[in-house]
Amino acid sequence: MKTKFAFIVATMVLLPLISKAQNPIIQTNYTADPAPMVHNGTVYLYTSHDEDVTVKNFFTMNDWRCYSTTDMVNWTDHGAVLSYKVFEWSRGDAWAGQCVYRNGKFYYYLPVNQKNGGNAIGVAVSDSPTGPFKDAIGKPLLSGYGYIDPTIFIDADGQAYMYWGNPNLWHVKLNEDMVSYDQELGIVKEDLKDENFGYRSKKIDNRTASYEEGPWLYKRNSLYYLLYPAGGVPEHLAYSTAKSITGPWTYGDTIMHVIKEGGAFTNHPGLIDFKGKPYLFYHNGALPGGTGFKRSVCVEPFSFNADGSIPLIHPTKEGVKESAANLNPFVRVEAETIAWEEGIETSKDEKTGVYVTNISNGDYIKVRSVDFGKGAKKFSASVASASQGGKIEIYIDAKNGILLGTLDVKNTGDIQTWKTLLCKVNKVKGVHDLYFVFKGGAGDNLFNFDCWQLK
Ligand code: FUB
């Protein structure tokens, strides 16, 4: 969780800049190493998680988080979906992973450090994209120095491949069970040459090619793309292409220059198509308090060049300007479905799942592209308060736009005693951005907020 005071001070300074912001797409936590997955019309975004308190000036990462969207602008927080502790043989360092779907199960490939030393890649499995995940084999799938950042690609013929590594790049053919690999082919190490993986101007050790880590596989019109952070730190993003998933790879170009803002010296690509459009996910250090060890995931829509090459993509604050769908407010909407927020935090427990918490006076949540249809008469919300409570003021189009109504939240007896409350709202038609502005007295936990609906 962010330091609320630092966030408020920084946002007072940055407010004019971030009022239209969509990037970073998650503001409730520091997130990194985006790994998006499209499944049944929903984008599940798996991220690693930089803790608020950085220990020994190094990556401090204990769990992986998941967010989902059907419109590319509102992200539903599913909380931490697993921790490195799922792997009993691991001692920590929950770095960049990727989750894929196969035969009714979700396989999440994750790099961690082993209790007995050294890097390893584990595989966790679940029946649901949001967990719970368990260790699929009770031991590392692979272990070795530099074995980090696995990426998985299942080709049209059903053959799955995994690439990984820093500073080397390796791959294996995964067996159909997704938890073992083809022993006959074994582990293939790429020959990292300039013509395949770009020229490295800053020479480190004996490395020449620009490839650094964080590979991501993608296919378009029979051409395979391998995206990766490149050039050593600070990293830029680059890509290579090949006619076969196993290469030979031909260096393409830079996709994104080094991002100076926020001091994130790493970057990490994730490329998907959603509703016919390509999106590039990456990370920077742009949230208040951001550093190289407190990063934040962003996304940019883009178009391929006519020849199939990837254009140079510039990081923006606006990110996705046009939502891929409108949000239906006449069904239960999780309060943690957020386009932008200031001040609040999210929490998760077994009974309620994920909910919005740490609400104080002036905090707000923005939800984009809400389709009011012919208009609503009432707003209902599930809330809980152990204090004096507060109010949810409901605005459209701006944080201080048109006030539709106000929900009074009284003390419900306990911060975990949930009550569904109703208020009247003025009728508006069509599609609007919706703002929940929280009001109340002093204190930073006026009430909890689990879900809402228009009626
Ligand atoms: O997030 C920890 C490490 O930093 C990742 O594994 C790398 O890809 C880099 O982003």
Boltz pocket constraint, residues with backbone or C-beta under 6 A from the ligand:
constraints:
  - pocket:
      binder: B
      contacts: [[A, 32], [A, 33], [A, 48], [A, 59], [A, 94], [A, 95], [A, 96], [A, 148], [A, 149], [A, 213], [A, 214], [A, 266], [A, 267], [A, 268]]
      max_distance: 6.0
